[in-house]
Structure formats: structure tokens, C-alpha cells
């Protein structure tokens, strides 16, 4: 344990050396507090021994003062990145909210690795004086896809087993049509984090897109079992995806089993999916509405509201 503590401390020393070497005004560190609140985990004690809060690359990443660290649901919230709270769990892993899935994602396996990864990723957006670098943003002010990919690869270079950055890298590769490369990245994600249900589901979607219905069903089932195993609030949704893929694969027994699971675990799923499908239909987005209908028909094939929606979309 003493050796591990020394290694982590040394890693944080290297991170803060990089921060100290930056041009004035790029980063703003508060001096360490005279006394830390009780109950902080060891990684945060190591962090706050160096500063009692910081603003990295102006306000891109904020480390909150030690007195403002909060503890909830087994995690200590200690930072803010892109307006989202960053937290640390009892195993030292770093978590952050992802609005695309309305869920928390593991962004780092250790505090020092995550901090180093964030510094490297932000350095691709800012120049040495803390100003936005040229050729980084598109006309709408969004970071260019090629830069986003560079940032993700920079994060993985610092923290190779971090599930979140590799999962997003796979999504970026999918956007470019590189399905096989994306599959390879996703397979590594679930190898590193077997209970990352969203990565399993994305693997299933890649297999579905490639016409591999058998693997698609198996991977969706792994997603659903992982979600149910950790009592994920969206476990029923994952089982509904198993049912949908089982329909496509002609496996009615597996469809029925998955549909039962989905109904039991998510009693409100039918109404929320119906509402979403109707909203998309009214907006003229028949493709999205049809996608939701496929899921609804897989779980509730004889429901009158589902059948009525099917008629409207026929």
C-alpha cells in the first residue's frame, strides 16, 4: 500500500508540474487549506495537499475547494467539467454524467491519470497562452470531429483502460463508417468494464448493422443482464432491445422472455415510448417513430395503442 501511495503521489506531482509550468493566467490554483474536511478518500487528500481548488485552462475544468466536496450515493463530487459534475468512487474511479444516455460514465481509472488525460485533451483546444487554438472549431462553434478524436486518443494514452473515452472513440469511428474499428474498440471497452451496459448495446447495434443477428442478440442480452445485475434504472429498456433484435432474428422464444423482463422491470416504458413515437410522428420524423414502434411491437405486440400507432405509420 505504501508503494502504491508513493506512485500515485508522484504521478500527481508530475501533473502539477505541468500546471505550474504553464503561462501565467492559463491555470489558477488556490493554496492548500490549513485543514481538510474529515472523510475525504485518500486520492482527494493527495489532491488537496497541493491546492484547495483550481481552474484549469481558464474555466474549462474546475477543481472545487475541499470544503465544497459533497458525498452522495457512494461518490465524492470534486470537480466540474463542461458544466457537468465529476465524482470519485470508493475504488478511485472517476465518473461524469453523459446527457446522451442520461447516465454516469466512468471517465478514468485513477485520479492522477484522469487529470493528466484532461490536461492533454484540453491542450489540443487551447494554445500556450490559454487562447483557443486555430483550426479547432467549425462554423457553429463546435469542436471539429478530427479534434474530438485526437482528444479521445490523448485521454486513452494517459489512461488506457478508461471506459468512457474508448466508448466515445468507438462512437466517433461509427460516425465515420468504420464499423469494424468501432467494434474492436467496443470489445475492449466491455473487456475492461463488463458491466458497461451501453457499450454492450452499442456492440449489438454494430452487429445488427453488419447483418450479424446472432451476435447482436447475444450482445444485447449481455447489456440487459449487466444492467439488471447492477439494478440499473433503465434495465427494462435494455431488455426491450433484446426483444426487438430477437424479432429481427426470428427467435420468438427469446423475444417473449425478453418482453416479459422489460414489462416487469420498466412498467412505464410503454407509455414513454408511445409518447416519444407520437411526438416524432407529429414532427414528421417517421424514421425515428418507426424505430420506436419496432421496439414497442417487440414487447407489446397485441397492445391496442401499439397497433393503432402501427396503422398510423403504415
C-alpha positions as CSV (number, residue, x, y, z in Angstrom):
1,X,0.0,0.0,0.0
2,X,2.8,2.4,0.8
3,X,4.4,1.8,-2.6
4,X,1.1,2.4,-4.3
5,X,0.6,5.6,-2.4
6,X,4.0,6.8,-3.3
7,X,3.4,6.1,-7.0
8,X,0.1,7.9,-7.0
9,X,1.6,10.9,-5.2
10,X,4.5,11.0,-7.7
11,X,2.0,11.0,-10.6
12,X,0.1,13.9,-9.1
13,X,3.5,15.7,-8.7
14,X,4.1,15.4,-12.4
15,X,0.6,16.6,-13.2
16,X,1.0,19.7,-11.1
17,X,4.5,20.3,-12.5
18,X,2.8,20.7,-15.9
19,X,0.3,23.0,-14.4
20,X,2.9,25.1,-12.8
21,X,5.0,25.4,-16.0
22,X,2.1,26.8,-18.0
23,X,2.0,30.5,-18.9
24,X,0.5,32.9,-16.2
25,X,-3.3,33.0,-16.2
26,X,-3.8,29.7,-18.0
27,X,-4.4,27.9,-14.7
28,X,-5.3,29.3,-11.4
29,X,-4.5,27.3,-8.2
30,X,-5.6,28.1,-4.7
31,X,-3.1,27.4,-1.9
32,X,-3.7,24.3,0.2
33,X,-6.1,24.6,3.1
34,X,-4.8,24.6,6.6
35,X,-7.2,21.7,7.5
36,X,-9.2,19.3,5.3
37,X,-12.7,18.1,6.0
38,X,-13.0,14.7,7.5
39,X,-14.0,11.7,5.5
40,X,-12.2,12.5,2.2
41,X,-10.8,9.5,0.4
42,X,-7.0,9.1,0.0
43,X,-6.8,10.3,-3.7
44,X,-8.6,13.6,-2.8
45,X,-6.4,14.1,0.3
46,X,-3.4,13.7,-2.1
47,X,-5.0,16.2,-4.5
48,X,-5.9,18.8,-1.8
49,X,-2.4,18.6,-0.3
50,X,-1.3,20.5,-3.5
51,X,-4.2,23.0,-3.9
52,X,-7.5,23.8,-2.4
53,X,-9.3,24.2,-5.7
54,X,-8.2,25.1,-9.2
55,X,-9.4,26.5,-12.5
56,X,-7.7,24.7,-15.4
57,X,-7.4,26.3,-18.8
58,X,-9.4,29.3,-17.6
59,X,-12.7,27.7,-16.5
60,X,-12.7,24.5,-18.7
61,X,-12.1,22.3,-15.7
62,X,-12.7,23.4,-12.1
63,X,-11.5,21.5,-9.0
64,X,-13.8,22.7,-6.3
65,X,-12.4,23.7,-2.8
66,X,-12.2,20.8,-0.4
67,X,-14.9,22.3,1.8
68,X,-17.3,22.1,-1.2
69,X,-16.7,18.4,-1.9
70,X,-20.0,16.5,-1.4
71,X,-20.7,12.8,-0.9
72,X,-23.7,11.1,-2.3
73,X,-24.5,7.6,-3.5
74,X,-21.0,6.3,-2.8
75,X,-19.2,9.1,-4.7
76,X,-17.4,12.3,-3.8
77,X,-18.1,15.2,-6.2
78,X,-14.9,17.2,-6.5
79,X,-14.8,18.8,-10.0
80,X,-16.8,20.4,-12.8
81,X,-16.1,19.8,-16.4
82,X,-18.2,21.2,-19.3
83,X,-20.8,22.2,-16.7
84,X,-21.1,18.5,-15.5
85,X,-20.2,17.3,-12.0
86,X,-17.2,15.0,-11.8
87,X,-17.0,12.5,-8.9
88,X,-14.7,9.8,-7.5
89,X,-15.9,6.5,-6.1
90,X,-14.5,4.3,-3.3
91,X,-12.4,2.4,-5.9
92,X,-10.8,5.7,-7.0
93,X,-12.5,5.7,-10.4
94,X,-13.7,9.0,-12.0
95,X,-17.3,9.4,-13.1
96,X,-19.2,12.0,-15.1
97,X,-22.7,12.5,-16.4
98,X,-23.4,11.9,-20.1
99,X,-26.5,13.5,-21.3
100,X,-26.7,11.4,-24.5
101,X,-27.7,8.4,-22.4
102,X,-28.8,10.2,-19.2
103,X,-26.4,8.2,-17.2
104,X,-23.0,8.4,-15.5
105,X,-19.9,7.1,-17.3
106,X,-16.5,6.1,-15.9
107,X,-14.1,8.6,-17.3
108,X,-10.9,7.4,-15.6
109,X,-9.5,4.6,-13.6
110,X,-7.4,6.8,-11.3
111,X,-7.4,10.4,-10.3
112,X,-3.9,11.3,-11.5
113,X,-4.4,9.5,-14.8
114,X,-7.7,11.3,-15.4
115,X,-6.1,14.7,-14.5
116,X,-3.2,14.1,-16.9
117,X,-5.6,13.0,-19.6
118,X,-7.8,16.1,-19.2
119,X,-4.7,18.4,-19.4
120,X,-3.6,16.7,-22.7
121,X,-7.1,16.8,-24.2
122,X,-7.6,20.5,-23.4
123,X,-4.1,21.3,-24.7
124,X,-5.4,20.3,-28.1
125,X,-8.0,23.1,-27.9
126,X,-6.0,25.9,-26.3
127,X,-2.7,27.4,-27.2
128,X,0.2,28.1,-24.8
129,X,-1.3,31.4,-23.7
130,X,-4.7,29.9,-22.9
131,X,-6.4,31.2,-26.0
132,X,-8.4,29.0,-28.3
133,X,-6.2,27.4,-30.9
134,X,-6.8,28.0,-34.6
135,X,-8.5,25.3,-36.7
136,X,-10.2,23.7,-33.8
137,X,-13.9,24.7,-34.2
138,X,-16.3,24.6,-37.1
139,X,-18.6,27.5,-38.2
140,X,-21.1,26.6,-35.5
141,X,-18.5,26.8,-32.7
142,X,-18.4,23.0,-32.3
143,X,-15.1,21.2,-31.9
144,X,-14.2,19.6,-35.2
145,X,-14.6,15.8,-35.3
146,X,-11.0,15.2,-36.1
147,X,-10.0,17.2,-33.0
148,X,-12.5,15.3,-30.8
149,X,-11.0,12.1,-32.0
150,X,-7.5,13.4,-31.2
151,X,-8.7,14.4,-27.7
152,X,-10.1,10.9,-27.1
153,X,-6.9,9.2,-28.2
154,X,-4.9,11.6,-26.0
155,X,-7.1,10.6,-23.0
156,X,-6.6,6.9,-23.7
157,X,-2.9,7.4,-24.0
158,X,-2.9,8.5,-20.4
159,X,-5.5,6.1,-19.1
160,X,-5.7,3.1,-21.5
161,X,-8.4,1.2,-19.5
162,X,-10.8,4.2,-19.1
163,X,-14.1,3.0,-20.5
164,X,-15.7,6.4,-21.2
165,X,-13.1,7.8,-23.7
166,X,-12.8,4.5,-25.6
167,X,-16.6,4.2,-25.8
168,X,-16.8,7.7,-27.3
169,X,-13.9,6.9,-29.7
170,X,-16.0,3.9,-30.9
171,X,-18.9,6.3,-31.5
172,X,-16.7,8.7,-33.4
173,X,-15.5,5.8,-35.6
174,X,-19.1,4.7,-36.2
175,X,-19.9,8.3,-37.4
176,X,-17.1,7.8,-39.9
177,X,-18.4,4.5,-41.1
178,X,-15.6,2.5,-39.6
179,X,-17.7,-0.3,-38.1
180,X,-15.0,-2.9,-37.7
181,X,-12.7,-0.4,-36.0
182,X,-15.6,0.7,-33.7
183,X,-16.4,-2.9,-32.9
184,X,-12.7,-3.5,-31.9
185,X,-12.8,-0.5,-29.5
186,X,-16.2,-1.6,-28.0
187,X,-14.9,-5.1,-27.4
188,X,-12.0,-3.6,-25.5
189,X,-14.4,-1.4,-23.5
190,X,-16.5,-4.4,-22.3
191,X,-13.4,-6.4,-21.6
192,X,-12.2,-3.5,-19.3
193,X,-15.7,-2.9,-17.9
194,X,-18.0,-5.9,-18.3
195,X,-21.0,-4.1,-16.7
196,X,-20.9,-1.1,-19.0
197,X,-24.3,-1.9,-20.5
198,X,-24.3,0.9,-23.0
199,X,-21.1,-0.4,-24.6
200,X,-22.7,-3.8,-24.9
201,X,-25.7,-2.3,-26.5
202,X,-23.6,-0.4,-29.0
203,X,-21.8,-3.6,-29.8
204,X,-25.2,-5.2,-30.6
205,X,-26.1,-2.3,-32.8
206,X,-22.8,-2.7,-34.8
207,X,-23.5,-6.4,-35.2
208,X,-27.1,-5.6,-36.3
209,X,-25.8,-3.1,-38.8
210,X,-23.4,-5.7,-40.2
211,X,-26.2,-8.2,-40.5
212,X,-25.0,-10.5,-37.7
213,X,-28.3,-11.1,-35.9
214,X,-26.9,-13.9,-33.6
215,X,-24.2,-11.8,-32.1
216,X,-26.5,-8.8,-32.0
217,X,-29.0,-10.7,-29.8
218,X,-26.2,-12.1,-27.6
219,X,-24.6,-8.7,-27.1
220,X,-27.9,-7.0,-26.3
221,X,-28.6,-9.8,-23.8
222,X,-25.2,-9.1,-22.2
223,X,-26.2,-5.4,-21.9
224,X,-29.5,-6.3,-20.3
225,X,-28.0,-8.8,-17.9
226,X,-25.3,-6.3,-16.9
227,X,-27.9,-3.6,-16.3
228,X,-30.2,-5.8,-14.3
229,X,-27.2,-7.1,-12.3
230,X,-26.4,-3.6,-11.0
231,X,-30.1,-2.7,-10.7
232,X,-29.7,-0.1,-13.4
233,X,-32.9,2.1,-13.6
234,X,-33.0,1.5,-17.4
235,X,-32.6,-2.3,-17.2
236,X,-36.1,-2.7,-18.7
237,X,-35.1,-0.7,-21.8
238,X,-32.1,-2.9,-22.4
239,X,-34.4,-6.0,-22.3
240,X,-36.7,-4.3,-24.8
241,X,-33.8,-4.0,-27.2
242,X,-33.2,-7.8,-26.7
243,X,-36.8,-8.4,-27.7
244,X,-36.6,-6.1,-30.7
245,X,-33.4,-7.8,-32.0
246,X,-35.0,-11.3,-31.3
247,X,-37.8,-10.3,-33.6
248,X,-35.3,-9.5,-36.4
249,X,-33.5,-12.8,-35.7
250,X,-36.7,-14.8,-35.8
251,X,-36.3,-16.0,-32.2
252,X,-39.8,-15.8,-30.7
253,X,-39.0,-17.6,-27.5
254,X,-36.2,-15.2,-26.7
255,X,-38.4,-12.3,-27.7
256,X,-41.1,-13.4,-25.3
257,X,-38.7,-13.9,-22.4
258,X,-37.1,-10.5,-23.0
259,X,-40.5,-8.8,-23.4
260,X,-41.6,-10.2,-20.0
261,X,-38.4,-8.9,-18.4
262,X,-38.9,-5.5,-20.0
263,X,-42.5,-5.3,-18.8
264,X,-41.7,-6.2,-15.3
265,X,-38.6,-4.0,-14.9
266,X,-40.0,-1.0,-16.7
267,X,-43.8,-0.7,-16.2
268,X,-43.7,2.9,-17.6
269,X,-41.6,2.1,-20.7
270,X,-44.6,1.5,-23.0
271,X,-46.2,4.9,-22.3
272,X,-42.9,6.8,-22.6
273,X,-42.0,5.1,-25.9
274,X,-45.5,5.7,-27.2
275,X,-45.3,9.3,-26.3
276,X,-41.9,9.6,-28.0
277,X,-43.1,7.9,-31.1
278,X,-46.2,10.2,-31.4
279,X,-44.1,13.3,-30.9
280,X,-41.7,12.2,-33.7
281,X,-44.6,11.3,-35.9
282,X,-46.2,14.8,-35.4
283,X,-42.8,16.4,-36.1
284,X,-42.7,14.5,-39.4
285,X,-39.8,12.2,-38.4
286,X,-41.3,8.9,-39.5
287,X,-37.9,7.1,-39.4
288,X,-37.4,7.7,-35.7
289,X,-41.1,7.0,-35.0
290,X,-40.7,3.7,-36.8
291,X,-37.7,2.8,-34.7
292,X,-39.7,3.3,-31.5
293,X,-42.6,1.3,-33.0
294,X,-40.3,-1.7,-33.7
295,X,-39.4,-1.7,-30.0
296,X,-43.0,-1.4,-28.9
297,X,-44.2,-4.2,-31.1
298,X,-41.5,-6.5,-29.9
299,X,-42.6,-6.1,-26.3
300,X,-46.3,-5.4,-26.6
301,X,-47.3,-7.0,-30.0
302,X,-51.0,-7.1,-29.2
303,X,-51.5,-3.8,-27.4
304,X,-54.2,-1.7,-28.9
305,X,-52.3,1.6,-28.6
306,X,-49.3,0.0,-30.3
307,X,-51.4,-1.5,-33.1
308,X,-53.1,1.9,-33.6
309,X,-49.7,3.6,-33.9
310,X,-48.6,0.9,-36.4
311,X,-51.7,1.8,-38.5
312,X,-50.7,5.5,-38.5
313,X,-47.2,4.7,-39.6
314,X,-48.3,2.2,-42.3
